[in-house]
Amino acid sequence: MSADFWAGYVSGAAGIIIGNPLDLIKTRLQAGKVAVAADATSTVATPQSFRGQFENAGTLVRGATAPILGYGALNALLFVTYNRTLALLSDSPDAPKSFPKVWLAGATGGLASFVVSAPTELIKCRAQVSTEHNISSWSIARDTWRRDGIRGLYYGGGITSVRDAVGYGFYFWSYEWMKQSWTSPDDSNRDAAMKVLLCGGLAGIVTWASIFPLDVIKTRVQTQTLHQELQLHAEQRALLQLEVSETRLSAMEIAKHAHRTEGAGVFFRGLGICSIRAFVVNAVQWAVYEWMMRALSKSL
């Protein structure tokens, strides 16, 4: 395997380990007011406070297994595709000169990573939204496979692929723009490391700000079979009956219903906690990636 594959894999796994507790809160805020047990026989109001999101210590790592394995592979695929695409566009991955090409290469990498991100996101979101104490990523993957086959694991894949393509386009574009604007060959090792952390963290915030409404819709699409409303108007009852009968709503239908019942603000619910997580996770990811690329390049 190439250096960028392993650097991408390890940096992706490191980011998930650090960011999972904040990601759990973000997912629950996006999914709505109610989390539903895995057997779909009971509903529990999702706590609105920060501490209330964690039922016990195990909640801190709930849904982390699939992302640790999946996002390592996703990040590896993302960086390999980005670097190869930029090279095909006659630009250098080490010091690209064309920012439009950087955005296009990032979007291509994001689109390619959908193969991994769609099932990983579905399993993660369902594990995080569920209040069943014994739930695990493996049991959700197994039950989804048994019920719907491989198509079930890729449910919501369309909106996920659009989110990833747009998001990663801005991800690499913003990181390279800030890195080239703020860093200098004369920087000390300490200054260079601090600037990589800052550029990576801010790139994460820019990315999520650009795609957050899409991510809210994606989360609701993927968790709608677990999600019910406690208080229903006549119009909402009709929606619930559709969900109970396993008639799943499209991304557009989910978006229209969310806007009609909760207003435009619903598409930015959880953006604050997501921005904090994005800064921390992506600062670490880029620092680990850059460090591993230098270390592996020297060893080759």
BELZI-V933219 format. One record per backbone hydrogen bond with DSSP energy under -0.5 kcal/mol. NH is the residue of the N-H (numbers start at 1). CO is the residue of the C=O. E is the energy in kcal/mol with one decimal. If there is no record, write none. Layout:
# BELZI-V933219
nh=NH co=CO e=E
nh=NH co=CO e=E
This chain:
# BELZI-V933219
nh=6 co=2 e=-1.7
nh=7 co=3 e=-2.6
nh=8 co=4 e=-2.0
nh=9 co=5 e=-2.4
nh=10 co=6 e=-2.5
nh=11 co=7 e=-2.0
nh=12 co=8 e=-2.0
nh=13 co=9 e=-2.2
nh=14 co=10 e=-2.3
nh=15 co=11 e=-2.0
nh=16 co=12 e=-1.7
nh=17 co=13 e=-2.0
nh=18 co=14 e=-1.7
nh=19 co=15 e=-2.3
nh=20 co=16 e=-1.6
nh=23 co=19 e=-2.1
nh=24 co=20 e=-2.3
nh=25 co=21 e=-1.4
nh=26 co=22 e=-2.1
nh=27 co=23 e=-2.5
nh=28 co=24 e=-2.2
nh=29 co=25 e=-2.3
nh=30 co=26 e=-2.0
nh=31 co=27 e=-2.4
nh=32 co=28 e=-1.2
nh=35 co=44 e=-2.0
nh=37 co=42 e=-1.5
nh=40 co=37 e=-2.0
nh=44 co=35 e=-2.2
nh=46 co=33 e=-2.2
nh=53 co=49 e=-0.6
nh=53 co=50 e=-1.1
nh=54 co=51 e=-1.7
nh=55 co=53 e=-0.7
nh=59 co=56 e=-1.5
nh=60 co=57 e=-1.4
nh=61 co=58 e=-1.2
nh=62 co=59 e=-1.2
nh=64 co=61 e=-2.2
nh=67 co=63 e=-0.8
nh=68 co=64 e=-2.8
nh=69 co=65 e=-2.0
nh=70 co=66 e=-3.8
nh=71 co=67 e=-3.3
nh=72 co=67 e=-0.6
nh=72 co=68 e=-0.7
nh=73 co=69 e=-1.5
nh=74 co=70 e=-2.8
nh=75 co=71 e=-2.9
nh=76 co=72 e=-2.0
nh=77 co=73 e=-2.6
nh=78 co=74 e=-2.9
nh=79 co=75 e=-2.6
nh=80 co=76 e=-2.3
nh=81 co=77 e=-2.4
nh=82 co=78 e=-2.5
nh=83 co=79 e=-2.7
nh=84 co=80 e=-2.5
nh=85 co=81 e=-2.6
nh=86 co=82 e=-2.5
nh=87 co=83 e=-1.9
nh=88 co=84 e=-2.2
nh=89 co=85 e=-1.6
nh=90 co=87 e=-1.6
nh=91 co=86 e=-2.1
nh=93 co=91 e=-0.5
nh=99 co=97 e=-0.6
nh=102 co=98 e=-1.6
nh=103 co=99 e=-2.4
nh=104 co=100 e=-2.3
nh=105 co=101 e=-2.7
nh=106 co=102 e=-2.5
nh=107 co=103 e=-2.6
nh=108 co=104 e=-2.2
nh=109 co=105 e=-2.3
nh=110 co=106 e=-2.4
nh=111 co=107 e=-2.4
nh=112 co=108 e=-2.2
nh=113 co=109 e=-2.0
nh=114 co=110 e=-0.6
nh=114 co=111 e=-0.8
nh=115 co=112 e=-1.3
nh=116 co=113 e=-1.4
nh=117 co=113 e=-3.0
nh=118 co=114 e=-2.2
nh=120 co=116 e=-1.7
nh=121 co=117 e=-3.1
nh=122 co=118 e=-2.1
nh=123 co=119 e=-2.3
nh=124 co=120 e=-2.5
nh=125 co=121 e=-2.9
nh=126 co=122 e=-2.0
nh=127 co=123 e=-2.1
nh=128 co=124 e=-2.4
nh=129 co=125 e=-2.3
nh=130 co=126 e=-1.6
nh=135 co=132 e=-1.4
nh=140 co=136 e=-2.0
nh=141 co=137 e=-2.4
nh=142 co=138 e=-2.6
nh=143 co=139 e=-2.6
nh=144 co=140 e=-2.4
nh=145 co=141 e=-2.3
nh=146 co=142 e=-2.5
nh=147 co=143 e=-2.1
nh=148 co=144 e=-2.9
nh=149 co=144 e=-0.6
nh=149 co=145 e=-1.8
nh=151 co=148 e=-0.6
nh=152 co=148 e=-0.5
nh=152 co=149 e=-0.8
nh=153 co=149 e=-0.9
nh=154 co=150 e=-1.0
nh=155 co=152 e=-1.3
nh=157 co=154 e=-2.0
nh=160 co=156 e=-1.7
nh=161 co=157 e=-2.4
nh=162 co=158 e=-1.8
nh=163 co=159 e=-2.3
nh=164 co=160 e=-2.6
nh=165 co=161 e=-2.3
nh=166 co=162 e=-2.3
nh=167 co=163 e=-2.7
nh=168 co=164 e=-2.5
nh=169 co=165 e=-1.3
nh=170 co=166 e=-1.8
nh=171 co=167 e=-1.8
nh=172 co=168 e=-2.1
nh=173 co=169 e=-1.7
nh=174 co=170 e=-2.6
nh=175 co=171 e=-1.9
nh=176 co=172 e=-2.5
nh=177 co=173 e=-2.3
nh=178 co=174 e=-2.3
nh=179 co=175 e=-2.7
nh=180 co=176 e=-2.5
nh=181 co=177 e=-1.5
nh=182 co=178 e=-2.3
nh=183 co=179 e=-2.1
nh=187 co=184 e=-2.0
nh=192 co=188 e=-3.0
nh=193 co=189 e=-2.2
nh=194 co=190 e=-2.2
nh=195 co=191 e=-2.3
nh=196 co=192 e=-2.0
nh=197 co=193 e=-2.1
nh=198 co=194 e=-2.2
nh=199 co=195 e=-2.9
nh=200 co=196 e=-2.7
nh=201 co=197 e=-2.4
nh=202 co=198 e=-2.5
nh=203 co=199 e=-2.2
nh=204 co=200 e=-1.8
nh=205 co=201 e=-1.6
nh=206 co=202 e=-2.5
nh=207 co=203 e=-2.3
nh=208 co=204 e=-2.2
nh=209 co=205 e=-2.4
nh=210 co=206 e=-1.5
nh=211 co=207 e=-0.9
nh=212 co=208 e=-1.3
nh=215 co=211 e=-2.0
nh=216 co=212 e=-2.3
nh=217 co=213 e=-2.1
nh=218 co=214 e=-2.4
nh=219 co=215 e=-2.5
nh=220 co=216 e=-2.1
nh=221 co=217 e=-2.5
nh=222 co=218 e=-2.4
nh=223 co=219 e=-1.5
nh=224 co=220 e=-0.7
nh=224 co=221 e=-0.6
nh=226 co=223 e=-1.8
nh=227 co=223 e=-0.7
nh=232 co=230 e=-0.6
nh=237 co=233 e=-2.4
nh=238 co=234 e=-1.5
nh=239 co=235 e=-1.2
nh=240 co=236 e=-2.6
nh=241 co=237 e=-2.4
nh=242 co=238 e=-1.4
nh=243 co=239 e=-1.9
nh=244 co=240 e=-2.9
nh=245 co=241 e=-1.7
nh=246 co=243 e=-1.8
nh=247 co=242 e=-2.6
nh=248 co=246 e=-1.0
nh=254 co=250 e=-2.5
nh=255 co=251 e=-2.4
nh=256 co=252 e=-2.4
nh=257 co=253 e=-2.3
nh=258 co=254 e=-2.5
nh=259 co=255 e=-2.3
nh=260 co=256 e=-2.3
nh=261 co=257 e=-2.3
nh=262 co=258 e=-2.4
nh=263 co=259 e=-1.3
nh=266 co=263 e=-1.4
nh=267 co=264 e=-1.6
nh=268 co=265 e=-1.8
nh=269 co=266 e=-1.1
nh=271 co=268 e=-1.9
nh=274 co=270 e=-2.1
nh=275 co=271 e=-2.3
nh=276 co=272 e=-1.7
nh=277 co=273 e=-2.2
nh=278 co=274 e=-3.0
nh=279 co=275 e=-2.2
nh=280 co=276 e=-2.0
nh=281 co=277 e=-3.0
nh=282 co=278 e=-2.2
nh=283 co=279 e=-1.8
nh=284 co=280 e=-2.0
nh=285 co=281 e=-2.7
nh=286 co=282 e=-2.3
nh=287 co=283 e=-1.8
nh=288 co=284 e=-2.8
nh=289 co=285 e=-2.7
nh=290 co=286 e=-2.8
nh=291 co=287 e=-2.2
nh=292 co=288 e=-2.7
nh=293 co=289 e=-2.5
nh=294 co=290 e=-2.0
nh=295 co=291 e=-2.4
nh=296 co=292 e=-3.2
nh=297 co=293 e=-2.0
nh=298 co=294 e=-1.7
nh=299 co=295 e=-1.4
nh=300 co=296 e=-1.1
